[in-house]
Amino acid sequence: MSHIAVRCSSLVALCVSGCSRISQVGLGLVTGNCKSLQLLDASNCRSVVDAARDQLRVFFPRFVFDV
């Protein structure tokens, strides 16, 4: 995720649904660095806990999260 966050800063949509290696740290890097991001689908990512999902929804209300 750090490579995506650094190299794809103009990313508009990202689907990592079902990926077991995605963490809340990785999602934080993407949401912090990809300023054009409008859609993030991180549904069914077992490594992302509910508290992290709720926090992303609060801090990034301009994004549409499917988590």
Secondary structure, 3 states (H helix, E strand, C coil): CHHHHHHCCCCCEEECCCCCCCCHHHHHHHHHHCCCCCEEECCCCCCCCHHHHHHHHHHCCCCEEEC
